[in-house]
Amino acid sequence: MEQPGNFKKLARRDPRWLVSYADLMSLLFAMFVMLLSFSEVSSDSFRRNAGPISQAFTDIPPERKAKTPTEQTPGGGRSVFDFIRPQPEDIDDESVDEQAAVEKTRQVKDLTEKLRSILAIELQREEVDLIPSDSMVTIRFRDRAAFSLGDRELSPNILPTLDGIAVVLERTPGRIRIEGHTDDVPITTSLFRSNWDLAAARAASVVHYLLRTGLIDPKRISAEGFADSRPLKPNETAEGRAANRRVEIVIEMVPEAQAVGTGQDRK
């Protein structure tokens, strides 16, 4: 029996093995579809990257968006669209930490520039050191710049400097810690039983003066005395002991949303 003309042309034009090859490709495609349907999407990286893309293409008001049959899974289960769309438990704390770190870095830079401006003379005289770090700024008063040897009363020369620092700290969110440090030479007087008393008294004197300006909320500030427990240099030489006798104002940066008692809050 003679075959129809169209079939005869197709048979002459295409090899017979192509039909089997096409069947094989169809079966392979069906197999991969089945594997994908049985697989569980659990990659955090996939959800993190696919979420913004999905939002960009599906940013439709909820009242105008109707669920497709594929999204409506029986029994309240999660479909593949649920894995693409950001879920509450999928929110990565790393992004929040990165934003906080960037904010602290900006605050440290701004505060350092302001303090460097008002402490220009003291820095030039090497009476004060300004030490920025990742999340804090330290103002270090060297040896006798703030106190006479063995005394807890602030030097009159340092009072205008503290006034300028208080103005800057009023507008800077963060916690303020005053630290007193001494050398290892023992002290025993009617006022101080040891270097611990002297270090704490000096830190308290700075706190009292800053609070007396009325610019800083007491909730933000604290005083600590460390005596000779945290030396900068060995106490074996006069230069080393002089370096260890110091008072430090440490400003710890915090996100503005967490700042307590800043000047903006009280006004």
C-alpha positions in Angstrom: 0.0 0.0 0.0 1.4 3.4 -1.0 2.0 5.9 1.8 0.5 9.4 1.6 2.7 11.9 -0.1 3.4 14.2 3.0 4.5 11.2 5.1 6.8 10.0 2.3 8.4 13.5 2.1 8.9 13.7 5.9 10.5 10.2 6.0 12.9 11.2 3.2 13.8 14.5 4.9 14.3 13.5 8.6 16.4 10.4 9.8 14.4 7.8 11.6 16.6 7.9 14.7 15.5 11.5 15.3 12.1 10.2 16.5 13.7 8.0 19.2 16.0 10.9 20.2 13.0 13.2 20.6 11.3 10.6 22.8 14.4 10.3 25.0 14.6 14.0 25.5 11.0 14.2 26.4 11.5 11.4 29.0 14.5 13.2 30.5 12.7 16.5 30.7 9.8 14.8 32.5 12.2 13.1 34.9 13.9 16.4 35.9 10.5 18.0 36.3 9.5 15.2 38.7 12.8 15.6 40.6 12.3 19.3 41.0 8.8 18.8 42.2 10.0 16.4 44.9 12.9 18.5 46.0 12.8 21.0 48.9 14.1 24.5 48.5 16.1 25.3 51.6 19.0 27.4 50.5 19.2 30.7 52.4 21.2 32.2 49.6 18.5 31.3 47.0 15.8 32.9 49.1 17.8 36.0 49.9 18.6 36.6 46.2 15.3 35.5 44.8 13.2 37.5 47.2 14.0 41.0 45.9 13.7 39.8 42.3 10.2 38.4 43.0 9.1 41.6 44.8 10.3 43.7 41.9 8.1 41.8 39.4 5.2 41.1 41.7 4.8 44.4 43.6 1.0 44.4 43.4 -1.4 45.7 46.1 -2.7 42.8 48.2 -6.3 43.7 47.4 -5.7 43.4 43.7 -3.6 40.3 43.8 -5.4 36.9 43.6 -3.6 33.7 44.3 -3.0 31.4 41.4 -4.0 27.8 41.6 -0.3 26.9 42.0 0.1 29.1 45.1 -3.0 27.6 46.8 -1.5 24.5 48.4 -3.8 22.1 50.3 -3.6 21.9 54.1 -1.8 25.3 54.4 1.5 23.9 53.0 4.2 26.1 51.4 4.5 26.2 47.7 7.6 27.1 45.7 6.4 30.7 45.6 6.5 30.8 49.4 10.2 29.9 49.2 10.9 32.7 46.7 8.9 35.3 48.6 10.7 36.5 51.8 9.3 34.9 54.9 9.5 36.4 58.4 11.9 33.7 59.5 14.0 34.2 56.4 15.1 37.8 57.5 18.8 37.6 58.0 20.3 39.2 61.1 23.5 39.8 59.2 22.0 42.7 57.2 20.8 44.3 60.4 24.3 43.9 62.0 25.9 45.4 58.9 23.7 48.4 59.0 24.5 49.0 62.6 28.2 48.7 61.9 28.0 51.2 59.1 26.1 53.6 61.4 28.7 53.2 64.2 31.5 53.9 61.7 29.8 57.1 60.5 29.3 58.2 64.1 32.9 57.5 65.0 34.1 59.5 62.1 31.9 62.5 62.7 32.7 62.6 66.4 36.4 62.3 65.8 36.3 65.3 63.4 34.4 67.4 65.9 36.7 66.6 68.8 39.8 67.1 66.7 38.6 70.6 66.0 37.9 71.7 69.6 41.0 69.9 70.9 43.4 71.2 68.4 45.5 73.2 70.9 45.6 70.3 73.4 46.6 67.8 70.7 49.4 70.1 69.5 50.7 70.4 73.1 50.5 66.6 73.5 48.3 67.0 76.6 45.5 65.0 75.1 45.3 61.9 72.8 42.3 61.2 70.6 41.9 57.5 69.8 39.0 56.4 67.5 38.2 52.7 67.1 35.5 50.6 65.4 32.7 51.5 67.8 34.1 54.1 70.3 36.2 57.2 70.6 38.6 57.7 73.6 39.8 61.1 74.8 42.9 60.5 76.9 44.2 63.2 79.3 47.9 62.5 79.9 49.6 62.5 83.2 49.1 66.0 84.9 47.0 67.6 82.1 43.9 67.1 84.2 45.1 66.5 87.8 48.1 67.4 89.9 50.1 64.5 91.3 48.2 62.6 94.0 45.2 65.1 93.8 41.6 64.5 92.8 40.7 68.2 92.0 40.6 69.1 88.3 43.2 71.5 87.0 41.7 74.9 86.2 43.5 74.8 82.8 41.5 71.8 81.7 38.0 73.2 82.5 37.5 75.1 79.2 38.5 71.9 77.4 35.8 69.9 79.3 33.3 72.6 78.5 33.9 72.2 74.7 33.8 68.4 75.0 30.4 68.6 76.8 28.9 70.7 74.0 30.0 68.0 71.4 28.8 65.1 73.6 25.4 66.7 74.1 24.6 66.1 70.4 26.4 62.8 70.1 24.3 59.7 70.8 26.1 57.1 72.9 27.2 56.1 76.3 30.0 58.0 78.1 32.4 56.2 80.5 35.0 58.1 82.5 38.0 55.9 83.5 40.6 56.8 86.1 44.1 55.1 86.0 47.2 55.4 88.1 50.8 54.1 88.2 51.8 51.3 90.6 53.3 53.6 93.3 51.2 53.0 96.4 49.4 55.9 98.0 48.0 56.1 101.5 46.6 59.4 102.8 43.7 60.7 104.8 41.7 60.9 101.6 42.8 57.8 99.7 43.4 54.4 101.1 44.9 53.2 97.8 45.3 53.9 94.1 41.8 52.5 93.7 40.3 55.3 95.7 42.4 57.9 93.8 41.5 56.6 90.4 37.8 56.4 91.2 37.8 59.9 92.8 39.4 61.4 89.7 36.9 59.7 87.4 34.0 61.0 89.6 35.5 64.6 89.5 35.2 64.5 85.7 31.7 63.2 85.9 30.6 65.8 88.3 32.0 68.6 86.2 30.4 67.4 83.0 27.0 67.0 84.7 27.4 70.5 86.2 27.3 71.9 82.7 23.7 70.7 82.4 24.3 69.4 78.8 24.6 65.7 79.4 21.9 63.4 80.8 23.1 61.4 83.9 21.7 58.2 82.3 24.4 58.3 79.7 27.5 58.7 81.9 29.4 56.5 84.4 32.6 56.5 86.3 35.2 53.7 86.9 38.5 53.5 88.7 41.1 50.9 87.6 44.1 52.0 89.7 47.2 50.4 88.1 45.4 47.3 86.8 45.5 48.5 83.1 48.9 50.0 82.4 49.8 51.3 79.0 53.5 50.8 79.6 55.6 49.0 82.2 55.9 50.9 85.5 59.7 50.3 85.5 60.6 53.8 84.4 59.4 57.4 85.2 58.2 57.7 81.6 56.2 54.5 81.9 54.6 55.6 85.1 53.7 59.0 83.7 52.0 57.3 80.7 49.9 55.2 83.0 48.7 58.1 85.1 45.8 59.2 82.9 42.0 59.9 82.8 40.0 58.7 79.8 36.6 59.7 78.5 35.3 56.8 76.4 32.3 57.4 74.1 30.6 54.2 73.0 28.6 54.5 69.8 25.1 53.1 69.7 22.5 53.2 66.9 20.5 56.5 67.2 17.3 54.5 67.7 18.8 53.0 70.9 20.4 56.2 72.2 19.2 57.1 75.7 19.1 60.6 77.1 20.7 62.5 74.2 20.3 66.2 73.9 17.6 65.8 71.3 15.5 63.6 73.7 15.5 66.3 76.3 14.5 69.2 74.1 
